[in-house]
Amino acid sequence: NKRAAISCIKELLGKAKKELIIADPYFAVDQFNEYIAPLDGDEELEIIIVNCKEQLEDVAHNKNTSFREMENKIRGMVTNYNTRSNGNHISFYCITGKGRLHDRFILTENEGWQIGSSLGEFGTRACCIIKLFDSAHMELYALIRSWCNESNISYKIE
């Protein structure tokens, strides 16, 4: 059930009080509208979203648009969100190259989960959510943040 799946993901996102990292190679406009736009509460949440250029090109192609148009839509959404937000701030990174990110992850400051499908497809077929061990959470958290700081690995969509 797609509605129950979206509710489950929103519950995980709601566990973040200071920091939230979403790493999904296919994360684009639809997922932004579904999951990020509603996160405008009283928290001062640092939100980092990581997708992959190669997969974003596929998403754009499937929507009969160009990669640049898709990237510009994301840029506009991030700018609008950061302008109107009550303290939340989004940084959006696109990973270049092949194979660096395959699985999908939601990480908060205290815990993390691996998701068995892209957030856009979650709930349309059988998959699972796996809670990460603390050590895996900390390692992934540091790894994804390091990717965001390396210009030869990713670039910021801003």
Residue, then its C-alpha position, 0 to 999 in steps of 0.5 A: n500500500k503506497r499510502a502506508a509506505i509514505s507514512c512509514i517513511k515520513e515517520l522515519l524522517g520525523k525522528a530527525k531533530k537536528e540533522l537528516i541525510i537522505a541518500d537516494p540515487y533517484f531522489a528528484v522533484d516528486q520525492f522532494n514534494e512528497y517528503i521534504a516540503p512537509l518538513d517545515g516544523d519548528e525544528e532547526l533541521e539541517i537536511i542533506i539530500v544526496n542523489c546521483k547524476e547518472q540516475l537523475e539523467d534516467v529520471a529526466h529522460n523518463k519524464n521527457t525532460s532534460f537533465r538540466e531542466m530537472e536540475n534547475k527544478i530541484r535548484g528552484m525547490v531548494t531555494n524556495y524551501n530555504t527562503r520560506s522555512n522556519g529554520n530548516h535548511i537543505s543542502f542538495y548534492c549530486i554525486t558524479g561517476k558510476g557506482r558510488l551510491h546504490d542503496r537508499f538510506i535515511l540517517t538522522e543524528n542518532e539512527g539510520w535505515q537502509i531502504g530496499s527501493s527508491l523513495g519514489e517506488f517505495g510501497t509499489r512492490a515488496c521491499c524492506i527497511i532495515k535499521l542500521f547498527d550504530s557502527a554502520h550508521m556512524e560510518l555511513y553518516a561520515l562517508i556521505r558527509s565526506w562525499c558532499n565535501e569532495s568536489n571530485i565526487s559531488y557538486k552542490i545543487e544551489 
